[in-house]
């Protein structure tokens, strides 16, 4: 899997929506699947959007199991106003695909949420 600017530019914060399910952990700290509550989540892809200034341009870094790419991004191709990290998971228990955990910052507050692409 190799990402480039043409297939990833469109995936901005505006095209993702919260699934409205809280992020839960087991007592030992294992992340639970938002769909079935299973703890056998496997992460397979990570995207990082790092801005040089608030609302400014930045760097996009995508890492998969066999590839990595880093590229500069114009401000309009960056999600939100600050930095953002997305981790893609699949669940061994319910075989859910493309469960995305998003960590983002807004006005000094950090948010962590399950998101999906708008249908």
C-alpha positions in Angstrom: 0.0 0.0 0.0 1.6 3.3 -1.1 -0.1 6.6 -0.5 0.4 9.7 -2.6 -1.1 13.2 -2.5 -3.8 12.4 -5.1 -5.5 9.7 -3.1 -5.1 11.2 0.3 -5.6 14.9 -0.3 -9.4 14.6 -0.2 -9.5 12.9 3.2 -9.7 15.9 5.5 -11.2 16.3 8.9 -14.4 17.6 7.2 -14.9 14.2 5.4 -14.7 12.2 8.6 -17.4 11.9 11.2 -17.5 10.8 14.7 -19.2 7.4 15.2 -20.5 8.7 18.5 -19.2 5.7 20.5 -16.8 6.5 23.4 -13.3 5.2 23.4 -13.1 2.4 26.0 -10.2 0.6 27.5 -10.0 -2.5 29.7 -8.7 -2.3 33.2 -5.3 -3.3 31.9 -5.4 -0.5 29.2 -6.3 -2.6 26.1 -8.3 -0.6 23.5 -11.8 -2.0 22.8 -13.5 -2.2 19.4 -16.2 0.5 19.2 -18.6 -2.0 17.4 -18.4 -5.3 19.4 -16.3 -4.4 22.5 -13.6 -6.9 21.6 -10.0 -6.3 22.6 -8.3 -7.9 19.6 -7.8 -4.7 17.6 -4.9 -4.7 15.1 -3.6 -1.4 13.8 -2.4 -1.4 10.2 -2.0 2.2 9.1 -1.0 5.5 10.7 -1.4 9.0 9.3 0.1 12.1 10.9 -0.7 15.7 9.9 1.8 18.0 11.5 1.3 21.8 10.9 4.2 24.3 11.1 1.8 27.0 12.4 -1.9 27.1 13.4 -3.9 26.9 10.2 -0.7 26.9 8.2 0.9 24.4 5.9 2.5 21.3 7.2 3.8 17.8 6.7 1.8 14.7 6.0 3.3 11.3 7.0 1.6 8.0 6.2 2.9 4.6 7.4 1.6 1.2 6.6 3.0 -2.3 7.1 5.2 -2.1 4.1 5.4 1.6 3.1 5.9 5.1 4.4 5.6 8.4 2.7 6.3 12.0 3.9 5.2 15.0 1.9 4.6 18.7 2.4 1.0 19.9 2.3 -0.6 23.2 1.7 -2.8 24.5 4.5 -6.0 23.7 2.5 -5.0 20.1 2.4 -4.6 19.7 6.1 -7.4 18.8 8.5 -8.5 21.1 11.3 -6.4 23.9 12.7 -3.7 22.0 14.6 -2.0 18.6 14.4 -3.8 15.3 14.0 -3.0 11.6 14.3 -5.1 8.8 12.8 -4.7 5.1 13.4 -6.6 2.6 11.3 -7.6 -0.7 13.0 -9.4 -3.9 12.2 -11.1 -6.1 14.8 -10.3 -9.8 15.0 -13.6 -10.4 16.9 -16.1 -8.9 14.5 -13.9 -8.4 11.4 -14.7 -4.7 11.2 -12.6 -2.9 8.6 -11.4 0.7 8.7 -12.1 1.6 12.3 -10.2 4.9 12.7 -9.0 6.4 16.0 -8.4 10.1 15.7 -6.4 12.2 18.1 -6.7 15.9 17.4 -6.2 19.3 19.1 -8.6 22.3 19.1 -7.9 25.4 21.1 -5.5 23.7 23.5 -7.9 20.8 24.2 -7.0 17.3 22.9 -9.8 15.0 21.6 -9.7 11.3 21.0 -12.5 9.7 19.1 -13.6 6.9 16.7 -14.3 8.3 13.2 -15.3 7.0 9.8 -15.5 8.4 6.3 -18.9 10.1 5.6 -21.1 7.8 3.6 
